[in-house]
């Protein structure tokens, strides 16, 4: 399983009660983006995470052993 860093672009309007980034275990970058469901995102919703012009994704490593795909860390800007 690969590990990805998914972040919102600086040009995207970011505010309080929104997620700004995630570290995600997934097989592909596309799968990683799709794992950001409404429960994980904040007031921004899922749209920025699926839109390649509003967010970027970077491969940062791979997991050891048999890890399931999912969100490992969420960067959330709470009010």
CORHUMO-V608326 format. One record per pair of residues at least 6 apart in sequence whose C-alpha atoms are under 6 Angstrom apart, sorted by the first residue. I is the first residue (numbers start at 1). J is the second residue. D is the distance in Angstrom with one decimal. If there is no record, write none. Layout:
# CORHUMO-V608326
{{I/J/D} {I/J/D}}
This chain:
# CORHUMO-V608326
{{1/26/5.8} {1/27/5.4} {1/62/5.8} {1/63/5.6} {2/25/5.6} {2/26/5.5} {2/27/5.7} {2/61/6.0} {2/62/4.2} {3/24/5.6} {3/25/4.5} {3/60/5.7} {3/61/5.1} {3/62/5.2} {4/23/5.7} {4/24/5.2} {4/58/5.4} {4/59/4.5} {4/60/5.5} {5/22/5.9} {5/23/4.7} {5/57/5.6} {5/58/5.2} {6/21/5.5} {6/22/5.2} {6/56/5.8} {6/57/4.4} {7/20/6.0} {7/21/4.2} {7/55/5.5} {7/56/5.5} {8/20/5.6} {8/54/6.0} {8/55/4.1} {9/54/5.5} {9/55/5.0} {12/54/5.8} {16/77/5.4} {16/78/5.4} {16/79/5.2} {17/42/5.7} {17/43/5.9} {17/77/5.5} {17/78/4.5} {17/79/5.7} {18/42/4.2} {18/43/5.2} {18/44/5.7} {18/76/5.9} {18/77/5.6} {19/41/5.6} {19/42/5.5} {19/75/5.7} {19/76/4.2} {20/75/5.5} {20/76/5.9} {21/75/5.0} {22/73/5.6} {22/74/4.5} {22/75/6.0} {23/72/5.5} {23/73/5.0} {24/70/5.7} {24/71/4.4} {24/72/5.4} {25/69/4.8} {25/70/5.3} {26/32/5.3} {26/69/4.8} {33/49/5.8} {33/50/5.7} {38/45/5.9} {48/54/5.3} {49/55/5.9}}
